[in-house]
Amino acid sequence: MQRNKSNEIARDIIRTAKETFNERINNITLFNLTDEPYKMYDI
């Protein structure tokens, strides 16, 4: 089994965006998370 599933990658993206943009970003939504046939998500 791989270490990073789509949910874990999505959390990393959100955390990085919040750290990078600080107060300039209010809300991030990731949806349509899939692991098969490849990792995919919409922001």
Phi and psi restraints in degrees (range 20) as a CNS / XPLOR table:
assign (resid 1 and name C) (resid 2 and name N)
       (resid 2 and name CA) (resid 2 and name C) 1.0 -77.2 20.0 2
assign (resid 2 and name N) (resid 2 and name CA)
       (resid 2 and name C) (resid 3 and name N) 1.0 151.2 20.0 2
assign (resid 2 and name C) (resid 3 and name N)
       (resid 3 and name CA) (resid 3 and name C) 1.0 -68.8 20.0 2
assign (resid 3 and name N) (resid 3 and name CA)
       (resid 3 and name C) (resid 4 and name N) 1.0 -43.6 20.0 2
assign (resid 3 and name C) (resid 4 and name N)
       (resid 4 and name CA) (resid 4 and name C) 1.0 -103.0 20.0 2
assign (resid 4 and name N) (resid 4 and name CA)
       (resid 4 and name C) (resid 5 and name N) 1.0 113.1 20.0 2
assign (resid 4 and name C) (resid 5 and name N)
       (resid 5 and name CA) (resid 5 and name C) 1.0 -92.9 20.0 2
assign (resid 5 and name N) (resid 5 and name CA)
       (resid 5 and name C) (resid 6 and name N) 1.0 171.3 20.0 2
assign (resid 5 and name C) (resid 6 and name N)
       (resid 6 and name CA) (resid 6 and name C) 1.0 -56.4 20.0 2
assign (resid 6 and name N) (resid 6 and name CA)
       (resid 6 and name C) (resid 7 and name N) 1.0 -39.5 20.0 2
assign (resid 6 and name C) (resid 7 and name N)
       (resid 7 and name CA) (resid 7 and name C) 1.0 -63.7 20.0 2
assign (resid 7 and name N) (resid 7 and name CA)
       (resid 7 and name C) (resid 8 and name N) 1.0 -41.2 20.0 2
assign (resid 7 and name C) (resid 8 and name N)
       (resid 8 and name CA) (resid 8 and name C) 1.0 -66.8 20.0 2
assign (resid 8 and name N) (resid 8 and name CA)
       (resid 8 and name C) (resid 9 and name N) 1.0 -40.8 20.0 2
assign (resid 8 and name C) (resid 9 and name N)
       (resid 9 and name CA) (resid 9 and name C) 1.0 -64.8 20.0 2
assign (resid 9 and name N) (resid 9 and name CA)
       (resid 9 and name C) (resid 10 and name N) 1.0 -41.6 20.0 2
assign (resid 9 and name C) (resid 10 and name N)
       (resid 10 and name CA) (resid 10 and name C) 1.0 -60.9 20.0 2
assign (resid 10 and name N) (resid 10 and name CA)
       (resid 10 and name C) (resid 11 and name N) 1.0 -43.2 20.0 2
assign (resid 10 and name C) (resid 11 and name N)
       (resid 11 and name CA) (resid 11 and name C) 1.0 -62.6 20.0 2
assign (resid 11 and name N) (resid 11 and name CA)
       (resid 11 and name C) (resid 12 and name N) 1.0 -39.2 20.0 2
assign (resid 11 and name C) (resid 12 and name N)
       (resid 12 and name CA) (resid 12 and name C) 1.0 -63.5 20.0 2
assign (resid 12 and name N) (resid 12 and name CA)
       (resid 12 and name C) (resid 13 and name N) 1.0 -40.7 20.0 2
assign (resid 12 and name C) (resid 13 and name N)
       (resid 13 and name CA) (resid 13 and name C) 1.0 -63.7 20.0 2
assign (resid 13 and name N) (resid 13 and name CA)
       (resid 13 and name C) (resid 14 and name N) 1.0 -46.0 20.0 2
assign (resid 13 and name C) (resid 14 and name N)
       (resid 14 and name CA) (resid 14 and name C) 1.0 -62.3 20.0 2
assign (resid 14 and name N) (resid 14 and name CA)
       (resid 14 and name C) (resid 15 and name N) 1.0 -46.0 20.0 2
assign (resid 14 and name C) (resid 15 and name N)
       (resid 15 and name CA) (resid 15 and name C) 1.0 -61.7 20.0 2
assign (resid 15 and name N) (resid 15 and name CA)
       (resid 15 and name C) (resid 16 and name N) 1.0 -44.1 20.0 2
assign (resid 15 and name C) (resid 16 and name N)
       (resid 16 and name CA) (resid 16 and name C) 1.0 -65.0 20.0 2
assign (resid 16 and name N) (resid 16 and name CA)
       (resid 16 and name C) (resid 17 and name N) 1.0 -42.3 20.0 2
assign (resid 16 and name C) (resid 17 and name N)
       (resid 17 and name CA) (resid 17 and name C) 1.0 -63.1 20.0 2
assign (resid 17 and name N) (resid 17 and name CA)
       (resid 17 and name C) (resid 18 and name N) 1.0 -42.3 20.0 2
assign (resid 17 and name C) (resid 18 and name N)
       (resid 18 and name CA) (resid 18 and name C) 1.0 -64.7 20.0 2
assign (resid 18 and name N) (resid 18 and name CA)
       (resid 18 and name C) (resid 19 and name N) 1.0 -40.2 20.0 2
assign (resid 18 and name C) (resid 19 and name N)
       (resid 19 and name CA) (resid 19 and name C) 1.0 -67.5 20.0 2
assign (resid 19 and name N) (resid 19 and name CA)
       (resid 19 and name C) (resid 20 and name N) 1.0 -36.8 20.0 2
assign (resid 19 and name C) (resid 20 and name N)
       (resid 20 and name CA) (resid 20 and name C) 1.0 -75.4 20.0 2
assign (resid 20 and name N) (resid 20 and name CA)
       (resid 20 and name C) (resid 21 and name N) 1.0 -45.3 20.0 2
assign (resid 20 and name C) (resid 21 and name N)
       (resid 21 and name CA) (resid 21 and name C) 1.0 -96.0 20.0 2
assign (resid 21 and name N) (resid 21 and name CA)
       (resid 21 and name C) (resid 22 and name N) 1.0 -9.0 20.0 2
assign (resid 21 and name C) (resid 22 and name N)
       (resid 22 and name CA) (resid 22 and name C) 1.0 45.5 20.0 2
assign (resid 22 and name N) (resid 22 and name CA)
       (resid 22 and name C) (resid 23 and name N) 1.0 -116.0 20.0 2
assign (resid 22 and name C) (resid 23 and name N)
       (resid 23 and name CA) (resid 23 and name C) 1.0 -80.8 20.0 2
assign (resid 23 and name N) (resid 23 and name CA)
       (resid 23 and name C) (resid 24 and name N) 1.0 -8.8 20.0 2
assign (resid 23 and name C) (resid 24 and name N)
       (resid 24 and name CA) (resid 24 and name C) 1.0 -78.8 20.0 2
assign (resid 24 and name N) (resid 24 and name CA)
       (resid 24 and name C) (resid 25 and name N) 1.0 -6.9 20.0 2
assign (resid 24 and name C) (resid 25 and name N)
       (resid 25 and name CA) (resid 25 and name C) 1.0 -125.6 20.0 2
assign (resid 25 and name N) (resid 25 and name CA)
       (resid 25 and name C) (resid 26 and name N) 1.0 133.0 20.0 2
assign (resid 25 and name C) (resid 26 and name N)
       (resid 26 and name CA) (resid 26 and name C) 1.0 -103.7 20.0 2
assign (resid 26 and name N) (resid 26 and name CA)
       (resid 26 and name C) (resid 27 and name N) 1.0 -42.9 20.0 2
assign (resid 26 and name C) (resid 27 and name N)
       (resid 27 and name CA) (resid 27 and name C) 1.0 -149.1 20.0 2
assign (resid 27 and name N) (resid 27 and name CA)
       (resid 27 and name C) (resid 28 and name N) 1.0 130.9 20.0 2
assign (resid 27 and name C) (resid 28 and name N)
       (resid 28 and name CA) (resid 28 and name C) 1.0 -120.5 20.0 2
assign (resid 28 and name N) (resid 28 and name CA)
       (resid 28 and name C) (resid 29 and name N) 1.0 131.9 20.0 2
assign (resid 28 and name C) (resid 29 and name N)
       (resid 29 and name CA) (resid 29 and name C) 1.0 -125.5 20.0 2
assign (resid 29 and name N) (resid 29 and name CA)
       (resid 29 and name C) (resid 30 and name N) 1.0 126.9 20.0 2
assign (resid 29 and name C) (resid 30 and name N)
       (resid 30 and name CA) (resid 30 and name C) 1.0 -109.9 20.0 2
assign (resid 30 and name N) (resid 30 and name CA)
       (resid 30 and name C) (resid 31 and name N) 1.0 133.8 20.0 2
assign (resid 30 and name C) (resid 31 and name N)
       (resid 31 and name CA) (resid 31 and name C) 1.0 -144.1 20.0 2
assign (resid 31 and name N) (resid 31 and name CA)
       (resid 31 and name C) (resid 32 and name N) 1.0 171.4 20.0 2
assign (resid 31 and name C) (resid 32 and name N)
       (resid 32 and name CA) (resid 32 and name C) 1.0 58.0 20.0 2
assign (resid 32 and name N) (resid 32 and name CA)
       (resid 32 and name C) (resid 33 and name N) 1.0 46.1 20.0 2
assign (resid 32 and name C) (resid 33 and name N)
       (resid 33 and name CA) (resid 33 and name C) 1.0 -74.3 20.0 2
assign (resid 33 and name N) (resid 33 and name CA)
       (resid 33 and name C) (resid 34 and name N) 1.0 129.6 20.0 2
assign (resid 33 and name C) (resid 34 and name N)
       (resid 34 and name CA) (resid 34 and name C) 1.0 -140.0 20.0 2
assign (resid 34 and name N) (resid 34 and name CA)
       (resid 34 and name C) (resid 35 and name N) 1.0 149.0 20.0 2
assign (resid 34 and name C) (resid 35 and name N)
       (resid 35 and name CA) (resid 35 and name C) 1.0 -105.2 20.0 2
assign (resid 35 and name N) (resid 35 and name CA)
       (resid 35 and name C) (resid 36 and name N) 1.0 -21.5 20.0 2
assign (resid 35 and name C) (resid 36 and name N)
       (resid 36 and name CA) (resid 36 and name C) 1.0 -122.0 20.0 2
assign (resid 36 and name N) (resid 36 and name CA)
       (resid 36 and name C) (resid 37 and name N) 1.0 138.1 20.0 2
assign (resid 36 and name C) (resid 37 and name N)
       (resid 37 and name CA) (resid 37 and name C) 1.0 -78.3 20.0 2
assign (resid 37 and name N) (resid 37 and name CA)
       (resid 37 and name C) (resid 38 and name N) 1.0 -9.0 20.0 2
assign (resid 37 and name C) (resid 38 and name N)
       (resid 38 and name CA) (resid 38 and name C) 1.0 -153.2 20.0 2
assign (resid 38 and name N) (resid 38 and name CA)
       (resid 38 and name C) (resid 39 and name N) 1.0 165.7 20.0 2
assign (resid 38 and name C) (resid 39 and name N)
       (resid 39 and name CA) (resid 39 and name C) 1.0 -71.8 20.0 2
assign (resid 39 and name N) (resid 39 and name CA)
       (resid 39 and name C) (resid 40 and name N) 1.0 126.9 20.0 2
assign (resid 39 and name C) (resid 40 and name N)
       (resid 40 and name CA) (resid 40 and name C) 1.0 -149.8 20.0 2
assign (resid 40 and name N) (resid 40 and name CA)
       (resid 40 and name C) (resid 41 and name N) 1.0 143.7 20.0 2
assign (resid 40 and name C) (resid 41 and name N)
       (resid 41 and name CA) (resid 41 and name C) 1.0 -159.6 20.0 2
assign (resid 41 and name N) (resid 41 and name CA)
       (resid 41 and name C) (resid 42 and name N) 1.0 157.3 20.0 2
assign (resid 41 and name C) (resid 42 and name N)
       (resid 42 and name CA) (resid 42 and name C) 1.0 -111.3 20.0 2
assign (resid 42 and name N) (resid 42 and name CA)
       (resid 42 and name C) (resid 43 and name N) 1.0 143.3 20.0 2
